[in-house]
Amino acid sequence: MNSTPMRTALITGATRGIGREVARQLKAAGFAVFITGRDLQLVESLQSELGCPGLAMDLAEAEAAIQLFAAVRQALGHVDVLVNNAGFNKAKQPLAMVTTEDLDASYAVNVRAPILLAREALKDMAAHGSGHIVNVISSVAHAKMENYSVYSTMKYALHGFTGCLIKEARQTGVKVTGVYPGGVDTTFRPNARPDYMRPESAARMIVQCITAPDDVVVHELTFRPIVETNF
Ligand SMILES: NC(=O)c1ccc[n+]([C@@H]2O[C@H](COP(=O)([O-])OP(=O)(O)OC[C@H]3O[C@@H](n4cnc5c(N)ncnc54)[C@H](OP(=O)(O)O)[C@@H]3O)[C@@H](O)[C@H]2O)c1
């Protein structure tokens, strides 16, 4: 039987791409969702589409994750599912072009924010003895690619963190999933990639992990467009 006792979900990076589709699909599956992204207009537009609370904020700010989680607690009461999806890659560029600012900016959003949000979520979820933290990583964390050093390093870090969290959270009854998508046709890249997966499809894979039976935890989910060969 496929029971879905988890009723509330916080989705970061919900203004576009994969996160927006996860928010739509979780809402359709009966979840009360809280959405966040940086772009105020897009947050407001999705809020009115889904009839849900939301907050526009920049997760690069040091205090943002803590402020966000406090706002979500207030709006939803309790978070059953955290989808750490917000992330970015500034550009595909050789190491010679990488700056200190690039490293710090990527770390803040791709590593620090999801770790702090997971920390806040785990405190609450552990007290309830249930919950689910989903970290959207990338198949780059299973590969080595030239001109992707900063983004890959951060996703490898999130992969390492997720492995530790799987073990730590397990003792409290909290599920943890690391998601490793290959190419998805979103605004992540400057150019469209119609040969890549649709964000709706990637979101469906993620939502399947979230709505898996209670006695199942998906620890790692790797999926790719069939055209991809970088593994
Ligand atoms: N697309 C792919 O091929 C692919 C493959 C593997 C993994 N991923 C990962 O999947 C996740 C979603 O990517 P996507 O393809 O859906 O990308 P996207 O279309 O560019 O969407 C990224 C989302 O993250 C949010 N975000 C970015 N920087 C932020 C910041 N500083 N503060 C708050 N929110 C921020 C964006 O918000 P605003 O637009 O409102 O700023 C947007 O909602 C990312 O973690 C990405 O690394 C993507």
The ligand as an SDF file (V2000), in Angstrom:
LIG
                    3D

 48 52  0  0  0  0  0  0  0  0999 V2000
   19.1210   21.2990  -14.9410 N   0  0  0  0  0  0  0  0  0  0  0  0
   20.0070   20.3020  -14.8370 C   0  0  0  0  0  0  0  0  0  0  0  0
   20.4960   19.7530  -15.8600 O   0  0  0  0  0  0  0  0  0  0  0  0
   20.4080   19.7860  -13.4790 C   0  0  0  0  0  0  0  0  0  0  0  0
   21.0750   18.5580  -13.4160 C   0  0  0  0  0  0  0  0  0  0  0  0
   21.4550   18.0550  -12.1860 C   0  0  0  0  0  0  0  0  0  0  0  0
   21.1760   18.7570  -11.0370 C   0  0  0  0  0  0  0  0  0  0  0  0
   20.5440   19.9590  -11.1140 N   0  0  0  0  0  0  0  0  0  0  0  0
   20.2610   20.6650   -9.8580 C   0  0  0  0  0  0  0  0  0  0  0  0
   18.8600   20.7620   -9.7020 O   0  0  0  0  0  0  0  0  0  0  0  0
   18.5400   21.8990   -8.9190 C   0  0  0  0  0  0  0  0  0  0  0  0
   17.4830   22.7280   -9.6590 C   0  0  0  0  0  0  0  0  0  0  0  0
   18.0380   23.1430  -10.8800 O   0  0  0  0  0  0  0  0  0  0  0  0
   17.1630   23.5890  -12.1390 P   0  0  0  0  0  0  0  0  0  0  0  0
   17.6920   22.8580  -13.3020 O   0  0  0  0  0  0  0  0  0  0  0  0
   15.7260   23.5010  -11.8380 O   0  0  0  0  0  0  0  0  0  0  0  0
   17.6610   25.1010  -12.2590 O   0  0  0  0  0  0  0  0  0  0  0  0
   16.8890   26.4890  -12.5260 P   0  0  0  0  0  0  0  0  0  0  0  0
   15.8110   26.3230  -13.5220 O   0  0  0  0  0  0  0  0  0  0  0  0
   17.9820   27.4560  -12.8010 O   0  0  0  0  0  0  0  0  0  0  0  0
   16.2390   26.8220  -11.0850 O   0  0  0  0  0  0  0  0  0  0  0  0
   17.0760   27.0700   -9.9930 C   0  0  0  0  0  0  0  0  0  0  0  0
   16.2440   27.4640   -8.7990 C   0  0  0  0  0  0  0  0  0  0  0  0
   17.1400   27.7230   -7.6990 O   0  0  0  0  0  0  0  0  0  0  0  0
   16.8890   29.0200   -7.2030 C   0  0  0  0  0  0  0  0  0  0  0  0
   18.1070   29.6870   -6.7360 N   0  0  0  0  0  0  0  0  0  0  0  0
   19.2870   29.8240   -7.3890 C   0  0  0  0  0  0  0  0  0  0  0  0
   20.1220   30.5950   -6.6760 N   0  0  0  0  0  0  0  0  0  0  0  0
   19.4570   30.9510   -5.5480 C   0  0  0  0  0  0  0  0  0  0  0  0
   19.7710   31.7680   -4.4340 C   0  0  0  0  0  0  0  0  0  0  0  0
   20.9480   32.4000   -4.3240 N   0  0  0  0  0  0  0  0  0  0  0  0
   18.8630   31.9090   -3.4480 N   0  0  0  0  0  0  0  0  0  0  0  0
   17.6520   31.3120   -3.5540 C   0  0  0  0  0  0  0  0  0  0  0  0
   17.2770   30.5420   -4.5940 N   0  0  0  0  0  0  0  0  0  0  0  0
   18.1750   30.3730   -5.5770 C   0  0  0  0  0  0  0  0  0  0  0  0
   16.3080   29.7970   -8.3780 C   0  0  0  0  0  0  0  0  0  0  0  0
   15.5700   30.8900   -7.8790 O   0  0  0  0  0  0  0  0  0  0  0  0
   15.4190   32.2800   -8.7210 P   0  0  0  0  0  0  0  0  0  0  0  0
   15.3430   31.9130  -10.1520 O   0  0  0  0  0  0  0  0  0  0  0  0
   14.1400   32.8490   -8.1660 O   0  0  0  0  0  0  0  0  0  0  0  0
   16.6310   33.0750   -8.4030 O   0  0  0  0  0  0  0  0  0  0  0  0
   15.4520   28.7350   -9.0520 C   0  0  0  0  0  0  0  0  0  0  0  0
   14.2030   28.6160   -8.4120 O   0  0  0  0  0  0  0  0  0  0  0  0
   19.8600   22.6430   -8.6880 C   0  0  0  0  0  0  0  0  0  0  0  0
   20.3580   22.3000   -7.4140 O   0  0  0  0  0  0  0  0  0  0  0  0
   20.7690   22.0870   -9.7750 C   0  0  0  0  0  0  0  0  0  0  0  0
   22.1270   22.1410   -9.3930 O   0  0  0  0  0  0  0  0  0  0  0  0
   20.1320   20.4880  -12.3070 C   0  0  0  0  0  0  0  0  0  0  0  0
  1  2  1  0
  2  3  2  0
  2  4  1  0
  4  5  1  0
  4 48  2  0
  5  6  2  0
  6  7  1  0
  7  8  2  0
  8  9  1  0
  8 48  1  0
  9 10  1  0
  9 46  1  0
 10 11  1  0
 11 12  1  0
 11 44  1  0
 12 13  1  0
 13 14  1  0
 14 15  2  0
 14 16  1  0
 14 17  1  0
 17 18  1  0
 18 19  2  0
 18 20  1  0
 18 21  1  0
 21 22  1  0
 22 23  1  0
 23 24  1  0
 23 42  1  0
 24 25  1  0
 25 26  1  0
 25 36  1  0
 26 27  1  0
 26 35  1  0
 27 28  2  0
 28 29  1  0
 29 30  1  0
 29 35  2  0
 30 31  1  0
 30 32  2  0
 32 33  1  0
 33 34  2  0
 34 35  1  0
 36 37  1  0
 36 42  1  0
 37 38  1  0
 38 39  2  0
 38 40  1  0
 38 41  1  0
 42 43  1  0
 44 45  1  0
 44 46  1  0
 46 47  1  0
M  CHG  2   8   1  16  -1
M  END
$$$$
